Amino acid sequence: MQKFALMTNFNITEKANAAVAVADRIIAQGGEVLIAAFHREKLMRMNKSREEFRYLPIDSVYAEADVLIVLGGDGTILEAGRRAAQRGIPILGINLGRLGYMAELEMSELDQLSRLFSGEYRIEERSMLRVELLSAGGELRAFCDALNDAVISNGSVSRMIDLELCEGDETVTTYRADGLIIATPTGSTAYSMSAGGAVVDPRVACICATPICPHSFIARPLLFPDDAVLRVKNICNREKMLYLTVDGRMNFELYRNQSVRITKSSKTTRLIRLKNSDFYRKLRKKMNDSNV
């Protein structure tokens, strides 16, 4: 029996109802449904719990699941994707957000779930970044993986900062800008795109660097090969501390003369694809929908 973990914000009634609708389809096909134990009381109060549900500690959910089904927008998929990547668990995204670039299904397409049981699907590997926070002396202070991007900025205050970008031992450029985004091809359709960066096909092996509101006409987005070793140093004299934000969720303080080293991660996010829709067809649809 295949084990399917359901991830969503069960505190939002619409999302909880959507998750239960998916669970009922899985149970009907003979699958087992795993849900984090801290959601049990909420589902019981809503009269949405099922005797077939297995409630487990969150770490056990990831340890036992064969497939992770995530209901929400891209942010929800990003959050689950980092943990799933540690164990190589494939993810099926069901869009409950707005654009949903990484989601495979809409709620109107739940009939497609039967293909998980017949094996009629493929796995798409998405590259990730290893993001390392280094001290002024080069010692490793913290690290994590990113599916979308790492952003160095002044936090909530929109104020010009100074950064140095290096590749290996060579200085590439210095930026005076509101910040700098280092993104994967997956992340190229997120904050990087909003800042004027290139939209990159996920099959392209590269790392994207996009300045945010640069104070220069010649500062442009850059693409590096995915074996590049990038280092972004805080050289800002006006601000003692900047912020490193990874995938919009994890935040680190970046003090003057400290650096962020960014390389391709050894881990990947594995997305389940049930349909034949290609990246460009989805891109056109999502872009047109966002202009409505």
Secondary structure, DSSP 8 states (H G I E B T S, - for coil): --EEEEES-TTSHHHHHHHHHHHHHHHHTT-EEEEEGGGHHHHHHTT---TTEEEE-HHHHHHH-SEEEEEE-HHHHHHHHHHHHHHT--EEEEE-SSS-SS--EEGGGGGGGGHHHHT--EEEEEEEEEEEEE-TTS-EEEEEEESSEEEEE-TTS---EEEEEEETTEEEEEEEESEEEEE-TGGGGTHHHHTT-----TTS-EEEEEEES-SSSS---EEEETT--EEEEE--SS-SEEEEEETTTEEEEEETT-EEEEEEEEEEEEEEE-S---HHHHHHHHHHHHT-
